[in-house]
């Protein structure tokens, strides 16, 4: 009955692919969200690179406006050549169209979401940038997430609750990501794997299961000597990580 928290388990909303999709929703809900703009405009790639963003950032600073707002300001034409400006404006118009549809005008939020996913071609981006297994796993997460969003749009089973607009849905997701992890018990033992503890420090550390067959791991008794040697080296490295997490004892 000792209270504990688990370290190293990745939050659902911390997955890169989920953050990518949420960045679009956040930008639709709030054009002043610069981090969401940067993530959305560069993922998937659409010809907007670091140098374009730097010029846009400087320009936005001069006008004291958001990056998204700066995209449509007239003076930007003088700062960027057409090949850099065009993809920025195309992206800006795309987000504006989604904004107009998402503000509760009565259009089905699930349909807007489908149109958005089709337009950004995220599945193609995943398979183009990751190996097939990783891409498939990431895409399944995205499908699950968008499916969950669509359920929320229609108020769950049998349409019990009134439909949410895409804007309301985005605000709900933003709130959930902010609140996630806030209710963890602080006065508790923090449990973690050795791998997940890398880079962290604690006043006192207990290494559990340091016994033959667990750590060191029993492994394959028929493994060649070279493999055995490499495994022992890896276990020593892991043990060193564990020991050096402790600040005092």
N, C-alpha and C positions, 0 to 999 in steps of 0.2 A: 504493500500500500504506500510505497514511496512515490510522491508525484514526480513525473519525468516528462521531458519533451524530447522529440526526435530531431536530430540535425541531419542535414544532407538530403532529406526528401524534397525533391523539387516541387514547388508550388505549381499547380496547373496553369495559373496565369503567368508564371515565369518562363514557360516554354517559349522559345524564340518564335515558333510558327503562330502561337496564340497571340503573342505580343504584336506580331506583324499585322494580323487581322484587326486587333483592337486599336492599333494606331490609326487605321482608316476611320473606324467608328468614332474615336475620340476627336479626330480632326473635323468630321462631319458635324459633331455636336458643338465643337468650340474651335473656331478658326484661329484663335490666339494661342493654341497649344503647339508651341514651336517644336518640342521633342517629338510629338506625334507627326508633325509635318515632315521633319527630317527622315524619320523612319519610313513613313508611307511613300514619300517621293523617291526614295532610293531602293525600296523593296516591293516588288521586283525592280530590277534596274530598268530605267527608261531614258537613259542618256543625260541624267543629272548627276554630275560628279562633284568632287570636293571643291574644285576651284569655282564652279557655278554657285555652290552653296555659300562659299566664303564671300563672294561678291554680293550675293543676295542678302547675307547677314549684315554686311557693312551698310548696304543701301537701306535695309530695314531699320538699322540703328540711327541713321541720319534722319529718317522720317518718324522714328519712335513708334513703329508699328510692328505687327507680327510678320513673320516670314510669308505667311499665306497672303496677307493683305498686300505686302510689298510686290508680290508677283504681278499684280494688276496695275501698279502705279506706272504712269507714263514715262517717267525719267529712267526706268530700267532699260528701255530700248538703247539708250546711249552707253550703258554700262556693259551690256552683253551682246555678242553677235547673235544672229538669228538662229544658228544651229544650237546654241545654248538656251536661248530664250523660248524657242518653240516648244520643247518638251515641258518646260515649266508652266507655260500658259495652258497647254493641253491638259496637264495634270490639274491645274487650278480650275479649269472649266468643268472637268470631270467631277471634282469634289463639289463644286457649286451646284451642279445638276442634282447630285445625290442629296445635298442639303435641302434643296427646294422640295424634293420628293419626301424627305424624312421628317419634315416639321409638323407632322400630324394632319396633313392635307387629306387624309382619308385613304391614301394608297396603302396597299398591303405591305407591311414591313418585310415579310419573308420574301416577297417578290423583289423588293429593292435590294435586299441582301444577296439574292441569287444573281441579280444583274451586276452587282458590284464584284462578286467573286468571278463571274464570267469575264468581266472587263479586265480585271487585273491578271487573269490567267495564272493563278497562284500554283496550281498543280503542275503546270509546265515548268514554272520557275524551280519548284522543288526537285523534279526529276532532272533538270538541267544542271543543278548545283550540288546534288548529293547522290550517293550511290543508291541503287534501286531499293534496297532494304530500308535505309534511313528515310528516303523520300516517301516510301509507302507508309511507314510508321507516322511520319509528320503529317502526311495528307489525311490519314485516318483521324488524327487528333483534330485537324481543322474541320473535317466533316462532322465529327462528334460535336464540336463547339458550335458550328453554324446550325446544326440540327437542334441543339439545346436552345439557341437563341430563337429559332423559329417557333419552338414550343412556347417560349415565353411571349412571343408576339401574339399568339392566339389564345393566351390565357390558360394553357394546359388542357387537360382532357375535357371534352364536351364544351369547350369555350366558357368555362365557369366564370372566369374574371374577364373584364372588358379588355379588348385588344390594346396592346401597347404600340405606340408609334416607334419607329426606329430611333428617334431622338430619346424617348423615355427609356428605351432598352439600353442605349449607350450609357445614359446617366446611371442606370442600375448597375451595369458592368463596372463602370468607373468606381462606384461606391464599394462594390464587392472587392475589387483589387486593392483599394485603400484599406479596407477593414481586415483583409485576410492576414492572419498571423498576429493580430493585435491582442487576441484573447489567450495567448499562450501563458501558462503559469510561469512566473519568473523565479519563485523560490522552489526550484525543482532540479533534480539531477538531469543533466543534458546527455542523452545517449547518441552515439555516433559511430559509424564505421571508421576505420583508420583512414581510408581513402577520403571520406567526406570531411575529416578533421584537418586536412592540410591547410595551412595558413591561419588556423585558429589557435588561441591560447586560453588556458583555464588555470585558476589558482591551484587546483588539485586534480589529478588524473588517476583513474583506476583503469588498468588494462585487464579486460576480462577474457578468460579462456586462453591464457598463456600456458598451454599444456600440450604435450605430444599429441599429434593428430588434429589439433585445432589451429594453434599457432606455435610452432611450425605446423603447416598443413601436411597431412599424411602423403598426399599426392599419389602418383602412379609408381608402385614398387618396381615395375619393369622398365621405367624410363631410362634412357641412356645417361651416362655419367655427366655429359655436358649439360643436358637439360636439368639434371638434379642440381648441378652447381649454380646454374642461372637462377633456379627457383630459390635456392638458399640465399643467394645475393639479394633477390627481390624481397624475401622475408626479412632479411636484416635491414633493408631500407625501410620497410613498413614499420618494423619495430622501432627504428630510430625516429620515424615520424611520430609514433605514439608517445615515446618517452619525452621528446622535445616539445610536446604540447603543454607540458606542465611548467607553470611559472615558479611554484614553490615545492610541491611534493608530488 
